[in-house]
Every structure is written in C-alpha cells, then in structure tokens.
Amino acid sequence: GLLDGRAWRLEWGPPQRGYIDGQELRLRMELGLSQDMQMLLLSRPLMETLEGWTFEHYTENMQTRIDVSTPEEMRWLAMFPKVTLAAPKELKSRFAAVAASPPTAAAWFEGPLCERLAEQVRGPLAGEPPLVLMTLRGRLYLRLELAEPEVATIEAMVKLFETAAARAVQLATDRHPG
C-alpha cells in the first residue's frame, strides 16, 4: 500500500517471533525517522510474558548482558524506561510502552493513536492477542497474532498502522522542522 507517498508492506504467515503462536500479521513501512525515535507499544499480557522470558533466560543462564540474538522487543524491555501513558484506564490496563525517549512515546500514543486503539479493543483486539507497534531503524512495524486473515481485522490493523505512522511522522517533523 501507499500512505502519503510512502510504501508499506503487509504479510500474513508463519510467525517471525517466538511469542506469536500460529500465524502472524506483519506490516512495515520506512518512515525515515531519526534513530532516537525508538518506541515500543505492546499489549500488556505480551509485555508481561516477554519480561518473564527475559528474566528467566538471563538469570538462569547467569548472563550479564543481552546478546543480539534476542529480539529487540525483549532487549528494549530491559534497556528502556517504561512510558507513562495518558489514556483511559481501559487502555492503560491493556497496553504498555517503553522508549528511548518516554516523552516522545507518550506524545505518539496520545490523540489519534490512542483513539484508534480504543476502537480496536472493542473489535479485533478484544481478546488481547499479542500486538506490537514499534519504531526501529527509521521504520514502523506492526505484529499481531492472527489465526485467520479476516478482511475486517486486516483493514482495522491497516488503519491502526496508518494512524501510528502518521503520528510518528508528525512527531518527527515537530521535533526537527524543515
């Protein structure tokens, strides 16, 4: 697809992350964001699972550093501070975020992205499937556990993805005008 002249890619198939069971919906787009815009928003049950795995993996093996074979999502939970999300209680209980810059991630989440997530928790995200929205290396990624490629769910996730992309670009522009 295209959003404001930027191409994005959608895939559905076998998962590329161990925390996804069954099939995975993946979207990604090059946004040209600066390297300091590293933000991770994920479903709270997934965050709790990943934190548990990270703790187990590194304390049981007596490792003192995280290696690059660990997915970014897990490394970031250990490296970056948690973000205080200004959102209704319903969303705070369902989502969590970490970021290199918590104020930037909080601003990303507020407004349109928060509103779009609120719509989706009454729809495709009602069952709290593993969901990741992440900005990394200038790109935006969305990962969602999705057993069947239902058109309505894919359309809803594309809208969520486009909202997250537009908000990230707006924040990047506000931070570095010109």
C-alpha positions, 0 to 999 in steps of 0.5 A: 500500500501507499500512505502519503507517498510512502510504501508499506508492506503487509504479510500474513504467515508463519510467525517471525517471533517466538511469542506469536503462536500460529500465524502472524500479521506483519506490516512495515513501512520506512518512515525515515525517522531519526534513530532516537525515535525508538518506541515500543507499544505492546499489549500488556499480557505480551509485555508481561510474558516477554519480561518473564522470558527475559528474566528467566533466560538471563538469570538462569543462564547467569548472563550479564548482558543481552546478546543480539540474538534476542529480539529487540522487543525483549532487549528494549524491555530491559534497556528502556524506561517504561512510558507513562501513558495518558489514556483511559484506564481501559487502555492503560490496563491493556497496553504498555510502552517503553522508549528511548525517549518516554516523552516522545512515546507518550506524545505518539500514543496520545490523540489519534493513536490512542483513539484508534486503539480504543476502537480496536479493543472493542473489535479485533483486539478484544481478546488481547492477542499479542500486538506490537507497534514499534519504531526501529531503524527509521521504520514502523512495524506492526505484529499481531497474532492472527489465526485467520486473515479476516478482511475486517481485522486486516483493514482495522490493523491497516488503519491502526498502522496508518494512524501510528505512522502518521503520528510518528511522522508528525512527531518527527517533523515537530521535533526537527522542522524543515 
